[in-house]
Each structure stands twice: as C-alpha cells, then as structure tokens.
Amino acid sequence: MHGNALIALGCPLKLMLTVIWGWLFHHFFAFHMVIILILAVGAAEVTYLLLVLISGYLNAVLYGQDALVGQPIYPETPSSKNDSPS
C-alpha cells in the first residue's frame, strides 16, 4: 500500500487497529478496561507507524520514490554540454 493511502486511511485504520488490539488484550489478559484501552491505543499507534515505515521503505526500494510525495529520491540531473564528446 502506498504511503499516501496509509496516511489518508490513518484515522479509520488506527480505530480498527485499536479495536483489534483491545479485543486481543481483553481476550487474553484480565486487565481493567481503562488499562486495556490505553494498551490498545498504544499498540495501534505502534502498529500504524510500523506500517507507514515499512510502506515507505518498500516504495524507496521497489520504486525509488519518496513514500509521501511520490517523487524520485534521486532526481535526474540535466546533462552538461561538456560531457558530450566533441
């Protein structure tokens, strides 16, 4: 998934990750609900940031583009007239 799409889906994706992590913490641990909510929000943030970092890395490696702006990381430089043989 492209970095822009992950950032655009940030709020719904974080909410979904919070629900998933909350269910996992509630199902496997007998914590108080406030603690489960805090853990779920923190885990969702970490998961989201890891997804953004992995997406940016894959864009850079596979496509040679910056993940956020979609521009080439190494832009082409204009060729100089001195480089051509005379």
C-alpha positions as CSV (number, residue, x, y, z in Angstrom):
1,M,0.0,0.0,0.0
2,H,1.4,3.4,-0.9
3,G,2.4,5.8,1.9
4,N,-0.2,8.4,0.8
5,A,-3.0,5.8,1.1
6,L,-1.8,4.7,4.6
7,I,-1.8,8.4,5.7
8,A,-5.2,9.0,4.2
9,L,-6.6,6.0,5.9
10,G,-4.9,6.9,9.2
11,C,-7.9,7.6,11.4
12,P,-10.1,4.6,10.3
13,L,-7.0,2.3,10.3
14,K,-6.0,3.4,13.8
15,L,-9.5,2.8,15.0
16,M,-9.7,-0.6,13.5
17,L,-6.2,-1.5,15.0
18,T,-7.4,-0.2,18.4
19,V,-10.5,-2.4,18.3
20,I,-8.4,-5.5,17.3
21,W,-5.7,-4.9,19.9
22,G,-8.4,-4.1,22.5
23,W,-10.2,-7.4,21.8
24,L,-6.9,-9.3,22.0
25,F,-5.9,-7.7,25.3
26,H,-9.4,-8.2,26.7
27,H,-9.5,-11.8,25.5
28,F,-6.1,-12.9,26.7
29,F,-5.5,-10.7,29.8
30,A,-7.6,-9.9,32.8
31,F,-6.8,-6.2,33.0
32,H,-9.1,-3.3,33.9
33,M,-10.9,-1.8,30.9
34,V,-9.0,1.5,31.2
35,I,-5.7,-0.3,31.1
36,I,-6.9,-2.3,28.1
37,L,-7.9,0.8,26.3
38,I,-4.5,2.5,27.0
39,L,-2.6,-0.6,25.8
40,A,-4.8,-1.0,22.7
41,V,-4.3,2.7,21.7
42,G,-0.6,2.5,22.2
43,A,-0.3,-0.8,20.3
44,A,-2.4,0.6,17.5
45,E,-0.2,3.6,17.2
46,V,3.0,1.5,17.1
47,T,1.4,-0.9,14.5
48,Y,0.3,2.1,12.3
49,L,3.8,3.7,12.5
50,L,5.4,0.4,11.6
51,L,3.1,0.0,8.6
52,V,3.9,3.5,7.4
53,L,7.7,2.9,7.8
54,I,7.5,-0.4,6.0
55,S,5.5,1.1,3.2
56,G,7.9,4.0,2.8
57,Y,10.9,1.6,2.8
58,L,9.2,-0.6,0.2
59,N,8.4,2.4,-2.0
60,A,12.0,3.5,-1.8
61,V,13.5,0.1,-2.5
62,L,11.0,-1.1,-5.2
63,Y,10.2,2.1,-7.0
64,G,12.9,4.6,-6.0
65,Q,10.3,7.0,-4.8
66,D,9.7,9.0,-1.7
67,A,6.8,7.4,0.2
68,L,5.0,10.7,1.0
69,V,5.3,12.7,-2.2
70,G,5.8,10.0,-4.8
71,Q,8.8,11.9,-6.3
72,P,12.0,10.1,-7.3
73,I,14.5,10.1,-4.5
74,Y,17.4,10.7,-6.9
75,P,16.1,13.2,-9.5
76,E,17.8,13.2,-12.9
77,T,20.4,15.9,-13.3
78,P,20.5,17.8,-16.6
79,S,23.4,16.7,-18.7
80,S,26.1,19.2,-19.2
81,K,27.3,20.1,-22.7
82,N,30.9,19.4,-21.6
83,D,30.0,15.7,-21.1
84,S,29.4,15.1,-24.7
85,P,32.5,14.2,-26.8
86,S,33.5,16.8,-29.4
